[in-house]
């Protein structure tokens, strides 16, 4: 089963590449503009997951299974980086607690 100018797989891969790049741009915006450290950590983790997906999709597109090894290695490094950043965020929160809310009459 194919379209006039290519197979359905080619169309699906191209559409998925575009969606992954859009998601990467949006995640980068959250990383740059995120209001808090946990927002930035989650955005960075999302970007690494998207990079793993991009590498796996490229392995399908190029018919080169070596890129799956790259995706697995990147996923392992991303997991360790996420754990390290979460630990850093927890220590940062313990050292710098949030100020108590201001006391005053309830509206």
C-alpha positions as CSV (number, residue, x, y, z in Angstrom):
1,X,0.0,0.0,0.0
2,X,1.5,3.3,-1.0
3,X,0.7,6.9,-1.9
4,X,1.4,8.3,-5.3
5,X,4.9,9.6,-4.5
6,X,6.0,7.4,-1.7
7,X,5.0,4.8,0.9
8,X,2.9,5.5,4.0
9,X,6.0,4.8,6.1
10,X,7.8,7.7,4.4
11,X,5.0,10.1,5.0
12,X,4.6,8.9,8.7
13,X,8.4,9.3,9.3
14,X,8.4,12.8,7.8
15,X,5.4,13.9,9.8
16,X,6.9,12.5,13.0
17,X,10.2,14.3,12.4
18,X,8.3,17.5,12.1
19,X,6.3,16.9,15.3
20,X,9.4,15.9,17.2
21,X,11.1,19.1,16.1
22,X,8.0,21.2,17.2
23,X,8.0,19.4,20.5
24,X,11.8,20.1,20.9
25,X,11.3,23.8,20.2
26,X,8.4,24.0,22.8
27,X,10.4,22.1,25.4
28,X,13.4,24.5,24.8
29,X,11.1,27.4,25.3
30,X,10.0,25.9,28.7
31,X,13.6,25.3,29.5
32,X,14.6,28.9,28.8
33,X,11.5,30.6,30.3
34,X,10.4,28.1,33.0
35,X,9.4,29.9,36.1
36,X,11.0,27.4,38.5
37,X,13.8,24.9,38.7
38,X,11.6,21.8,38.6
39,X,10.0,23.2,35.4
40,X,13.4,23.4,33.8
41,X,14.4,19.9,35.0
42,X,11.3,18.4,33.5
43,X,11.9,20.3,30.2
44,X,15.4,19.1,30.0
45,X,14.3,15.5,30.6
46,X,11.6,15.9,27.9
47,X,14.3,17.2,25.5
48,X,16.4,14.1,26.1
49,X,13.4,11.8,25.6
50,X,12.7,13.6,22.3
51,X,16.3,13.2,21.3
52,X,16.1,9.5,21.9
53,X,12.9,9.4,19.8
54,X,14.6,11.4,17.1
55,X,17.5,9.0,17.0
56,X,15.2,5.9,16.9
57,X,13.2,7.5,14.1
58,X,16.4,8.3,12.2
59,X,17.4,4.6,12.5
60,X,14.1,3.7,10.9
61,X,14.4,6.3,8.2
62,X,18.0,5.5,7.3
63,X,17.6,1.8,7.8
64,X,20.6,1.9,10.0
65,X,20.2,-0.1,13.3
66,X,23.4,1.5,14.7
67,X,21.4,4.6,15.7
68,X,19.3,2.4,18.0
69,X,22.5,1.9,20.0
70,X,22.9,5.6,20.2
71,X,19.3,6.0,21.4
72,X,19.9,3.4,24.1
73,X,23.1,5.1,25.3
74,X,21.4,8.5,25.3
75,X,18.5,7.1,27.3
76,X,20.8,5.7,30.0
77,X,22.8,9.0,30.2
78,X,19.5,11.0,30.3
79,X,18.2,8.9,33.2
80,X,21.4,9.5,35.2
81,X,21.3,13.2,34.5
82,X,17.6,13.4,35.5
83,X,18.4,11.7,38.8
84,X,21.3,14.0,39.4
85,X,19.3,17.1,38.6
86,X,16.4,16.0,40.9
87,X,18.9,15.4,43.7
88,X,20.3,18.9,43.1
89,X,16.9,20.5,43.1
90,X,16.0,18.7,46.4
91,X,19.2,19.9,48.0
92,X,18.6,23.4,46.7
93,X,15.1,23.5,48.2
94,X,16.3,22.2,51.5
95,X,19.0,25.0,51.7
96,X,16.7,27.7,50.5
97,X,13.1,27.1,51.8
98,X,10.3,29.1,50.4
99,X,9.3,32.2,52.4
100,X,6.1,31.8,54.4
101,X,2.9,33.4,52.9
102,X,2.2,36.9,54.1
103,X,-0.3,37.0,57.0
104,X,-3.2,39.2,56.6
105,X,-7.0,39.3,56.4
106,X,-8.6,36.7,54.1
107,X,-10.3,38.3,51.1
